[in-house]
Amino acid sequence: GDETRRAKALYRIYSKEEDVDLMFQIVKARADKDTAKDAFLTQKLRDL
């Protein structure tokens, strides 16, 4: 019912925030020319 819908909405918001956080970390890793971190974070983003 309502609880499930609310939980799913919250989960979606949380997931999106995690995506954005990861993307920022990837951009920073690329700026720092840290290819290992870039590759690791990119894979983590794909796995979400």
mmCIF file as gemmi writes it, N, C-alpha and C atoms, coordinates in Angstrom:
data_model
loop_
_atom_site.group_PDB
_atom_site.id
_atom_site.type_symbol
_atom_site.label_atom_id
_atom_site.label_alt_id
_atom_site.label_comp_id
_atom_site.label_asym_id
_atom_site.label_entity_id
_atom_site.label_seq_id
_atom_site.pdbx_PDB_ins_code
_atom_site.Cartn_x
_atom_site.Cartn_y
_atom_site.Cartn_z
_atom_site.occupancy
_atom_site.B_iso_or_equiv
_atom_site.pdbx_formal_charge
_atom_site.auth_seq_id
_atom_site.auth_asym_id
_atom_site.pdbx_PDB_model_num
ATOM 1 N N . GLY Axp A 1 ? 0.814 -1.211 0 1 0 ? 1 A 1
ATOM 2 C CA . GLY Axp A 1 ? 0 0 0 1 0 ? 1 A 1
ATOM 3 C C . GLY Axp A 1 ? 0.846 1.257 0 1 0 ? 1 A 1
ATOM 4 N N . ASP Axp A 2 ? 0.408 2.214 0.821 1 0 ? 2 A 1
ATOM 5 C CA . ASP Axp A 2 ? 1.084 3.511 0.911 1 0 ? 2 A 1
ATOM 6 C C . ASP Axp A 2 ? 2.529 3.412 1.376 1 0 ? 2 A 1
ATOM 7 N N . GLU Axp A 3 ? 2.769 2.553 2.38 1 0 ? 3 A 1
ATOM 8 C CA . GLU Axp A 3 ? 4.123 2.394 2.929 1 0 ? 3 A 1
ATOM 9 C C . GLU Axp A 3 ? 5.114 1.944 1.859 1 0 ? 3 A 1
ATOM 10 N N . THR Axp A 4 ? 4.711 0.958 1.077 1 0 ? 4 A 1
ATOM 11 C CA . THR Axp A 4 ? 5.577 0.421 0.025 1 0 ? 4 A 1
ATOM 12 C C . THR Axp A 4 ? 5.898 1.497 -1.003 1 0 ? 4 A 1
ATOM 13 N N . ARG Axp A 5 ? 4.868 2.253 -1.395 1 0 ? 5 A 1
ATOM 14 C CA . ARG Axp A 5 ? 5.063 3.329 -2.376 1 0 ? 5 A 1
ATOM 15 C C . ARG Axp A 5 ? 6.032 4.372 -1.841 1 0 ? 5 A 1
ATOM 16 N N . ARG Axp A 6 ? 5.862 4.73 -0.568 1 0 ? 6 A 1
ATOM 17 C CA . ARG Axp A 6 ? 6.731 5.73 0.055 1 0 ? 6 A 1
ATOM 18 C C . ARG Axp A 6 ? 8.17 5.209 0.132 1 0 ? 6 A 1
ATOM 19 N N . ALA Axp A 7 ? 8.324 3.957 0.511 1 0 ? 7 A 1
ATOM 20 C CA . ALA Axp A 7 ? 9.654 3.35 0.615 1 0 ? 7 A 1
ATOM 21 C C . ALA Axp A 7 ? 10.353 3.328 -0.739 1 0 ? 7 A 1
ATOM 22 N N . LYS Axp A 8 ? 9.606 2.964 -1.782 1 0 ? 8 A 1
ATOM 23 C CA . LYS Axp A 8 ? 10.177 2.915 -3.138 1 0 ? 8 A 1
ATOM 24 C C . LYS Axp A 8 ? 10.601 4.304 -3.598 1 0 ? 8 A 1
ATOM 25 N N . ALA Axp A 9 ? 9.79 5.316 -3.29 1 0 ? 9 A 1
ATOM 26 C CA . ALA Axp A 9 ? 10.113 6.692 -3.664 1 0 ? 9 A 1
ATOM 27 C C . ALA Axp A 9 ? 11.389 7.144 -2.956 1 0 ? 9 A 1
ATOM 28 N N . LEU Axp A 10 ? 11.487 6.858 -1.669 1 0 ? 10 A 1
ATOM 29 C CA . LEU Axp A 10 ? 12.681 7.216 -0.897 1 0 ? 10 A 1
ATOM 30 C C . LEU Axp A 10 ? 13.901 6.496 -1.431 1 0 ? 10 A 1
ATOM 31 N N . TYR Axp A 11 ? 13.736 5.225 -1.767 1 0 ? 11 A 1
ATOM 32 C CA . TYR Axp A 11 ? 14.855 4.443 -2.29 1 0 ? 11 A 1
ATOM 33 C C . TYR Axp A 11 ? 15.356 5.048 -3.6 1 0 ? 11 A 1
ATOM 34 N N . ARG Axp A 12 ? 14.415 5.454 -4.46 1 0 ? 12 A 1
ATOM 35 C CA . ARG Axp A 12 ? 14.791 6.063 -5.743 1 0 ? 12 A 1
ATOM 36 C C . ARG Axp A 12 ? 15.566 7.359 -5.528 1 0 ? 12 A 1
ATOM 37 N N . ILE Axp A 13 ? 15.104 8.183 -4.599 1 0 ? 13 A 1
ATOM 38 C CA . ILE Axp A 13 ? 15.787 9.442 -4.3 1 0 ? 13 A 1
ATOM 39 C C . ILE Axp A 13 ? 17.19 9.147 -3.776 1 0 ? 13 A 1
ATOM 40 N N . TYR Axp A 14 ? 17.29 8.184 -2.859 1 0 ? 14 A 1
ATOM 41 C CA . TYR Axp A 14 ? 18.583 7.811 -2.281 1 0 ? 14 A 1
ATOM 42 C C . TYR Axp A 14 ? 19.536 7.309 -3.364 1 0 ? 14 A 1
ATOM 43 N N . SER Axp A 15 ? 19.041 6.452 -4.247 1 0 ? 15 A 1
ATOM 44 C CA . SER Axp A 15 ? 19.856 5.9 -5.333 1 0 ? 15 A 1
ATOM 45 C C . SER Axp A 15 ? 20.389 7.004 -6.23 1 0 ? 15 A 1
ATOM 46 N N . LYS Axp A 16 ? 19.518 7.963 -6.555 1 0 ? 16 A 1
ATOM 47 C CA . LYS Axp A 16 ? 19.92 9.071 -7.421 1 0 ? 16 A 1
ATOM 48 C C . LYS Axp A 16 ? 21.035 9.88 -6.769 1 0 ? 16 A 1
ATOM 49 N N . GLU Axp A 17 ? 20.902 10.138 -5.45 1 0 ? 17 A 1
ATOM 50 C CA . GLU Axp A 17 ? 21.929 10.901 -4.741 1 0 ? 17 A 1
ATOM 51 C C . GLU Axp A 17 ? 23.252 10.156 -4.759 1 0 ? 17 A 1
ATOM 52 N N . GLU Axp A 18 ? 23.193 8.838 -4.611 1 0 ? 18 A 1
ATOM 53 C CA . GLU Axp A 18 ? 24.4 8.019 -4.632 1 0 ? 18 A 1
ATOM 54 C C . GLU Axp A 18 ? 25.06 8.096 -6.013 1 0 ? 18 A 1
ATOM 55 N N . ASP Axp A 19 ? 24.234 8.048 -7.064 1 0 ? 19 A 1
ATOM 56 C CA . ASP Axp A 19 ? 24.736 8.177 -8.439 1 0 ? 19 A 1
ATOM 57 C C . ASP Axp A 19 ? 25.485 9.493 -8.616 1 0 ? 19 A 1
ATOM 58 N N . VAL Axp A 20 ? 24.859 10.582 -8.167 1 0 ? 20 A 1
ATOM 59 C CA . VAL Axp A 20 ? 25.452 11.913 -8.325 1 0 ? 20 A 1
ATOM 60 C C . VAL Axp A 20 ? 26.767 11.994 -7.559 1 0 ? 20 A 1
ATOM 61 N N . ASP Axp A 21 ? 26.782 11.45 -6.343 1 0 ? 21 A 1
ATOM 62 C CA . ASP Axp A 21 ? 27.998 11.444 -5.531 1 0 ? 21 A 1
ATOM 63 C C . ASP Axp A 21 ? 29.121 10.696 -6.253 1 0 ? 21 A 1
ATOM 64 N N . LEU Axp A 22 ? 28.783 9.525 -6.807 1 0 ? 22 A 1
ATOM 65 C CA . LEU Axp A 22 ? 29.774 8.734 -7.544 1 0 ? 22 A 1
ATOM 66 C C . LEU Axp A 22 ? 30.279 9.486 -8.765 1 0 ? 22 A 1
ATOM 67 N N . MET Axp A 23 ? 29.368 10.141 -9.481 1 0 ? 23 A 1
ATOM 68 C CA . MET Axp A 23 ? 29.759 10.885 -10.682 1 0 ? 23 A 1
ATOM 69 C C . MET Axp A 23 ? 30.74 12.001 -10.331 1 0 ? 23 A 1
ATOM 70 N N . PHE Axp A 24 ? 30.468 12.696 -9.213 1 0 ? 24 A 1
ATOM 71 C CA . PHE Axp A 24 ? 31.389 13.751 -8.777 1 0 ? 24 A 1
ATOM 72 C C . PHE Axp A 24 ? 32.763 13.165 -8.467 1 0 ? 24 A 1
ATOM 73 N N . GLN Axp A 25 ? 32.784 12.003 -7.807 1 0 ? 25 A 1
ATOM 74 C CA . GLN Axp A 25 ? 34.056 11.35 -7.477 1 0 ? 25 A 1
ATOM 75 C C . GLN Axp A 25 ? 34.807 10.945 -8.747 1 0 ? 25 A 1
ATOM 76 N N . ILE Axp A 26 ? 34.056 10.479 -9.762 1 0 ? 26 A 1
ATOM 77 C CA . ILE Axp A 26 ? 34.666 10.083 -11.042 1 0 ? 26 A 1
ATOM 78 C C . ILE Axp A 26 ? 35.278 11.3 -11.731 1 0 ? 26 A 1
ATOM 79 N N . VAL Axp A 27 ? 34.534 12.395 -11.762 1 0 ? 27 A 1
ATOM 80 C CA . VAL Axp A 27 ? 35.038 13.631 -12.382 1 0 ? 27 A 1
ATOM 81 C C . VAL Axp A 27 ? 36.318 14.083 -11.678 1 0 ? 27 A 1
ATOM 82 N N . LYS Axp A 28 ? 36.329 14.013 -10.345 1 0 ? 28 A 1
ATOM 83 C CA . LYS Axp A 28 ? 37.507 14.41 -9.575 1 0 ? 28 A 1
ATOM 84 C C . LYS Axp A 28 ? 38.683 13.473 -9.872 1 0 ? 28 A 1
ATOM 85 N N . ALA Axp A 29 ? 38.429 12.172 -9.925 1 0 ? 29 A 1
ATOM 86 C CA . ALA Axp A 29 ? 39.495 11.205 -10.222 1 0 ? 29 A 1
ATOM 87 C C . ALA Axp A 29 ? 40.103 11.486 -11.598 1 0 ? 29 A 1
ATOM 88 N N . ARG Axp A 30 ? 39.236 11.817 -12.561 1 0 ? 30 A 1
ATOM 89 C CA . ARG Axp A 30 ? 39.726 12.127 -13.915 1 0 ? 30 A 1
ATOM 90 C C . ARG Axp A 30 ? 40.547 13.405 -13.915 1 0 ? 30 A 1
ATOM 91 N N . ALA Axp A 31 ? 40.091 14.398 -13.155 1 0 ? 31 A 1
ATOM 92 C CA . ALA Axp A 31 ? 40.827 15.661 -13.06 1 0 ? 31 A 1
ATOM 93 C C . ALA Axp A 31 ? 42.204 15.43 -12.433 1 0 ? 31 A 1
ATOM 94 N N . ASP Axp A 32 ? 42.259 14.505 -11.468 1 0 ? 32 A 1
ATOM 95 C CA . ASP Axp A 32 ? 43.528 14.175 -10.798 1 0 ? 32 A 1
ATOM 96 C C . ASP Axp A 32 ? 44.362 13.171 -11.596 1 0 ? 32 A 1
ATOM 97 N N . LYS Axp A 33 ? 43.849 12.76 -12.758 1 0 ? 33 A 1
ATOM 98 C CA . LYS Axp A 33 ? 44.497 11.752 -13.612 1 0 ? 33 A 1
ATOM 99 C C . LYS Axp A 33 ? 44.724 10.434 -12.857 1 0 ? 33 A 1
ATOM 100 N N . ASP Axp A 34 ? 43.762 10.112 -11.96 1 0 ? 34 A 1
ATOM 101 C CA . ASP Axp A 34 ? 43.831 8.876 -11.172 1 0 ? 34 A 1
ATOM 102 C C . ASP Axp A 34 ? 43.022 7.806 -11.91 1 0 ? 34 A 1
ATOM 103 N N . THR Axp A 35 ? 43.666 7.14 -12.875 1 0 ? 35 A 1
ATOM 104 C CA . THR Axp A 35 ? 42.949 6.192 -13.741 1 0 ? 35 A 1
ATOM 105 C C . THR Axp A 35 ? 42.428 4.976 -12.986 1 0 ? 35 A 1
ATOM 106 N N . ALA Axp A 36 ? 43.171 4.521 -11.974 1 0 ? 36 A 1
ATOM 107 C CA . ALA Axp A 36 ? 42.727 3.351 -11.205 1 0 ? 36 A 1
ATOM 108 C C . ALA Axp A 36 ? 41.426 3.656 -10.463 1 0 ? 36 A 1
ATOM 109 N N . LYS Axp A 37 ? 41.389 4.818 -9.804 1 0 ? 37 A 1
ATOM 110 C CA . LYS Axp A 37 ? 40.191 5.22 -9.058 1 0 ? 37 A 1
ATOM 111 C C . LYS Axp A 37 ? 39.029 5.46 -10.022 1 0 ? 37 A 1
ATOM 112 N N . ASP Axp A 38 ? 39.318 6.1 -11.143 1 0 ? 38 A 1
ATOM 113 C CA . ASP Axp A 38 ? 38.325 6.36 -12.185 1 0 ? 38 A 1
ATOM 114 C C . ASP Axp A 38 ? 37.679 5.045 -12.631 1 0 ? 38 A 1
ATOM 115 N N . ALA Axp A 39 ? 38.503 4.056 -12.959 1 0 ? 39 A 1
ATOM 116 C CA . ALA Axp A 39 ? 38.004 2.755 -13.424 1 0 ? 39 A 1
ATOM 117 C C . ALA Axp A 39 ? 37.17 2.065 -12.352 1 0 ? 39 A 1
ATOM 118 N N . PHE Axp A 40 ? 37.651 2.101 -11.104 1 0 ? 40 A 1
ATOM 119 C CA . PHE Axp A 40 ? 36.946 1.47 -9.99 1 0 ? 40 A 1
ATOM 120 C C . PHE Axp A 40 ? 35.57 2.103 -9.774 1 0 ? 40 A 1
ATOM 121 N N . LEU Axp A 41 ? 35.533 3.438 -9.734 1 0 ? 41 A 1
ATOM 122 C CA . LEU Axp A 41 ? 34.273 4.154 -9.491 1 0 ? 41 A 1
ATOM 123 C C . LEU Axp A 41 ? 33.301 3.989 -10.653 1 0 ? 41 A 1
ATOM 124 N N . THR Axp A 42 ? 33.834 3.981 -11.879 1 0 ? 42 A 1
ATOM 125 C CA . THR Axp A 42 ? 32.985 3.799 -13.059 1 0 ? 42 A 1
ATOM 126 C C . THR Axp A 42 ? 32.313 2.435 -13.012 1 0 ? 42 A 1
ATOM 127 N N . GLN Axp A 43 ? 33.076 1.408 -12.633 1 0 ? 43 A 1
ATOM 128 C CA . GLN Axp A 43 ? 32.516 0.062 -12.517 1 0 ? 43 A 1
ATOM 129 C C . GLN Axp A 43 ? 31.46 0.016 -11.415 1 0 ? 43 A 1
ATOM 130 N N . LYS Axp A 44 ? 31.737 0.673 -10.301 1 0 ? 44 A 1
ATOM 131 C CA . LYS Axp A 44 ? 30.8 0.719 -9.176 1 0 ? 44 A 1
ATOM 132 C C . LYS Axp A 44 ? 29.479 1.363 -9.618 1 0 ? 44 A 1
ATOM 133 N N . LEU Axp A 45 ? 29.577 2.426 -10.418 1 0 ? 45 A 1
ATOM 134 C CA . LEU Axp A 45 ? 28.392 3.121 -10.924 1 0 ? 45 A 1
ATOM 135 C C . LEU Axp A 45 ? 27.576 2.19 -11.822 1 0 ? 45 A 1
ATOM 136 N N . ARG Axp A 46 ? 28.26 1.416 -12.663 1 0 ? 46 A 1
ATOM 137 C CA . ARG Axp A 46 ? 27.568 0.468 -13.547 1 0 ? 46 A 1
ATOM 138 C C . ARG Axp A 46 ? 26.857 -0.618 -12.76 1 0 ? 46 A 1
ATOM 139 N N . ASP Axp A 47 ? 27.448 -1.015 -11.623 1 0 ? 47 A 1
ATOM 140 C CA . ASP Axp A 47 ? 26.887 -2.1 -10.812 1 0 ? 47 A 1
ATOM 141 C C . ASP Axp A 47 ? 25.656 -1.687 -10.016 1 0 ? 47 A 1
ATOM 142 N N . LEU Axp A 48 ? 25.446 -0.388 -9.835 1 0 ? 48 A 1
ATOM 143 C CA . LEU Axp A 48 ? 24.302 0.084 -9.036 1 0 ? 48 A 1
ATOM 144 C C . LEU Axp A 48 ? 22.967 -0.289 -9.661 1 0 ? 48 A 1
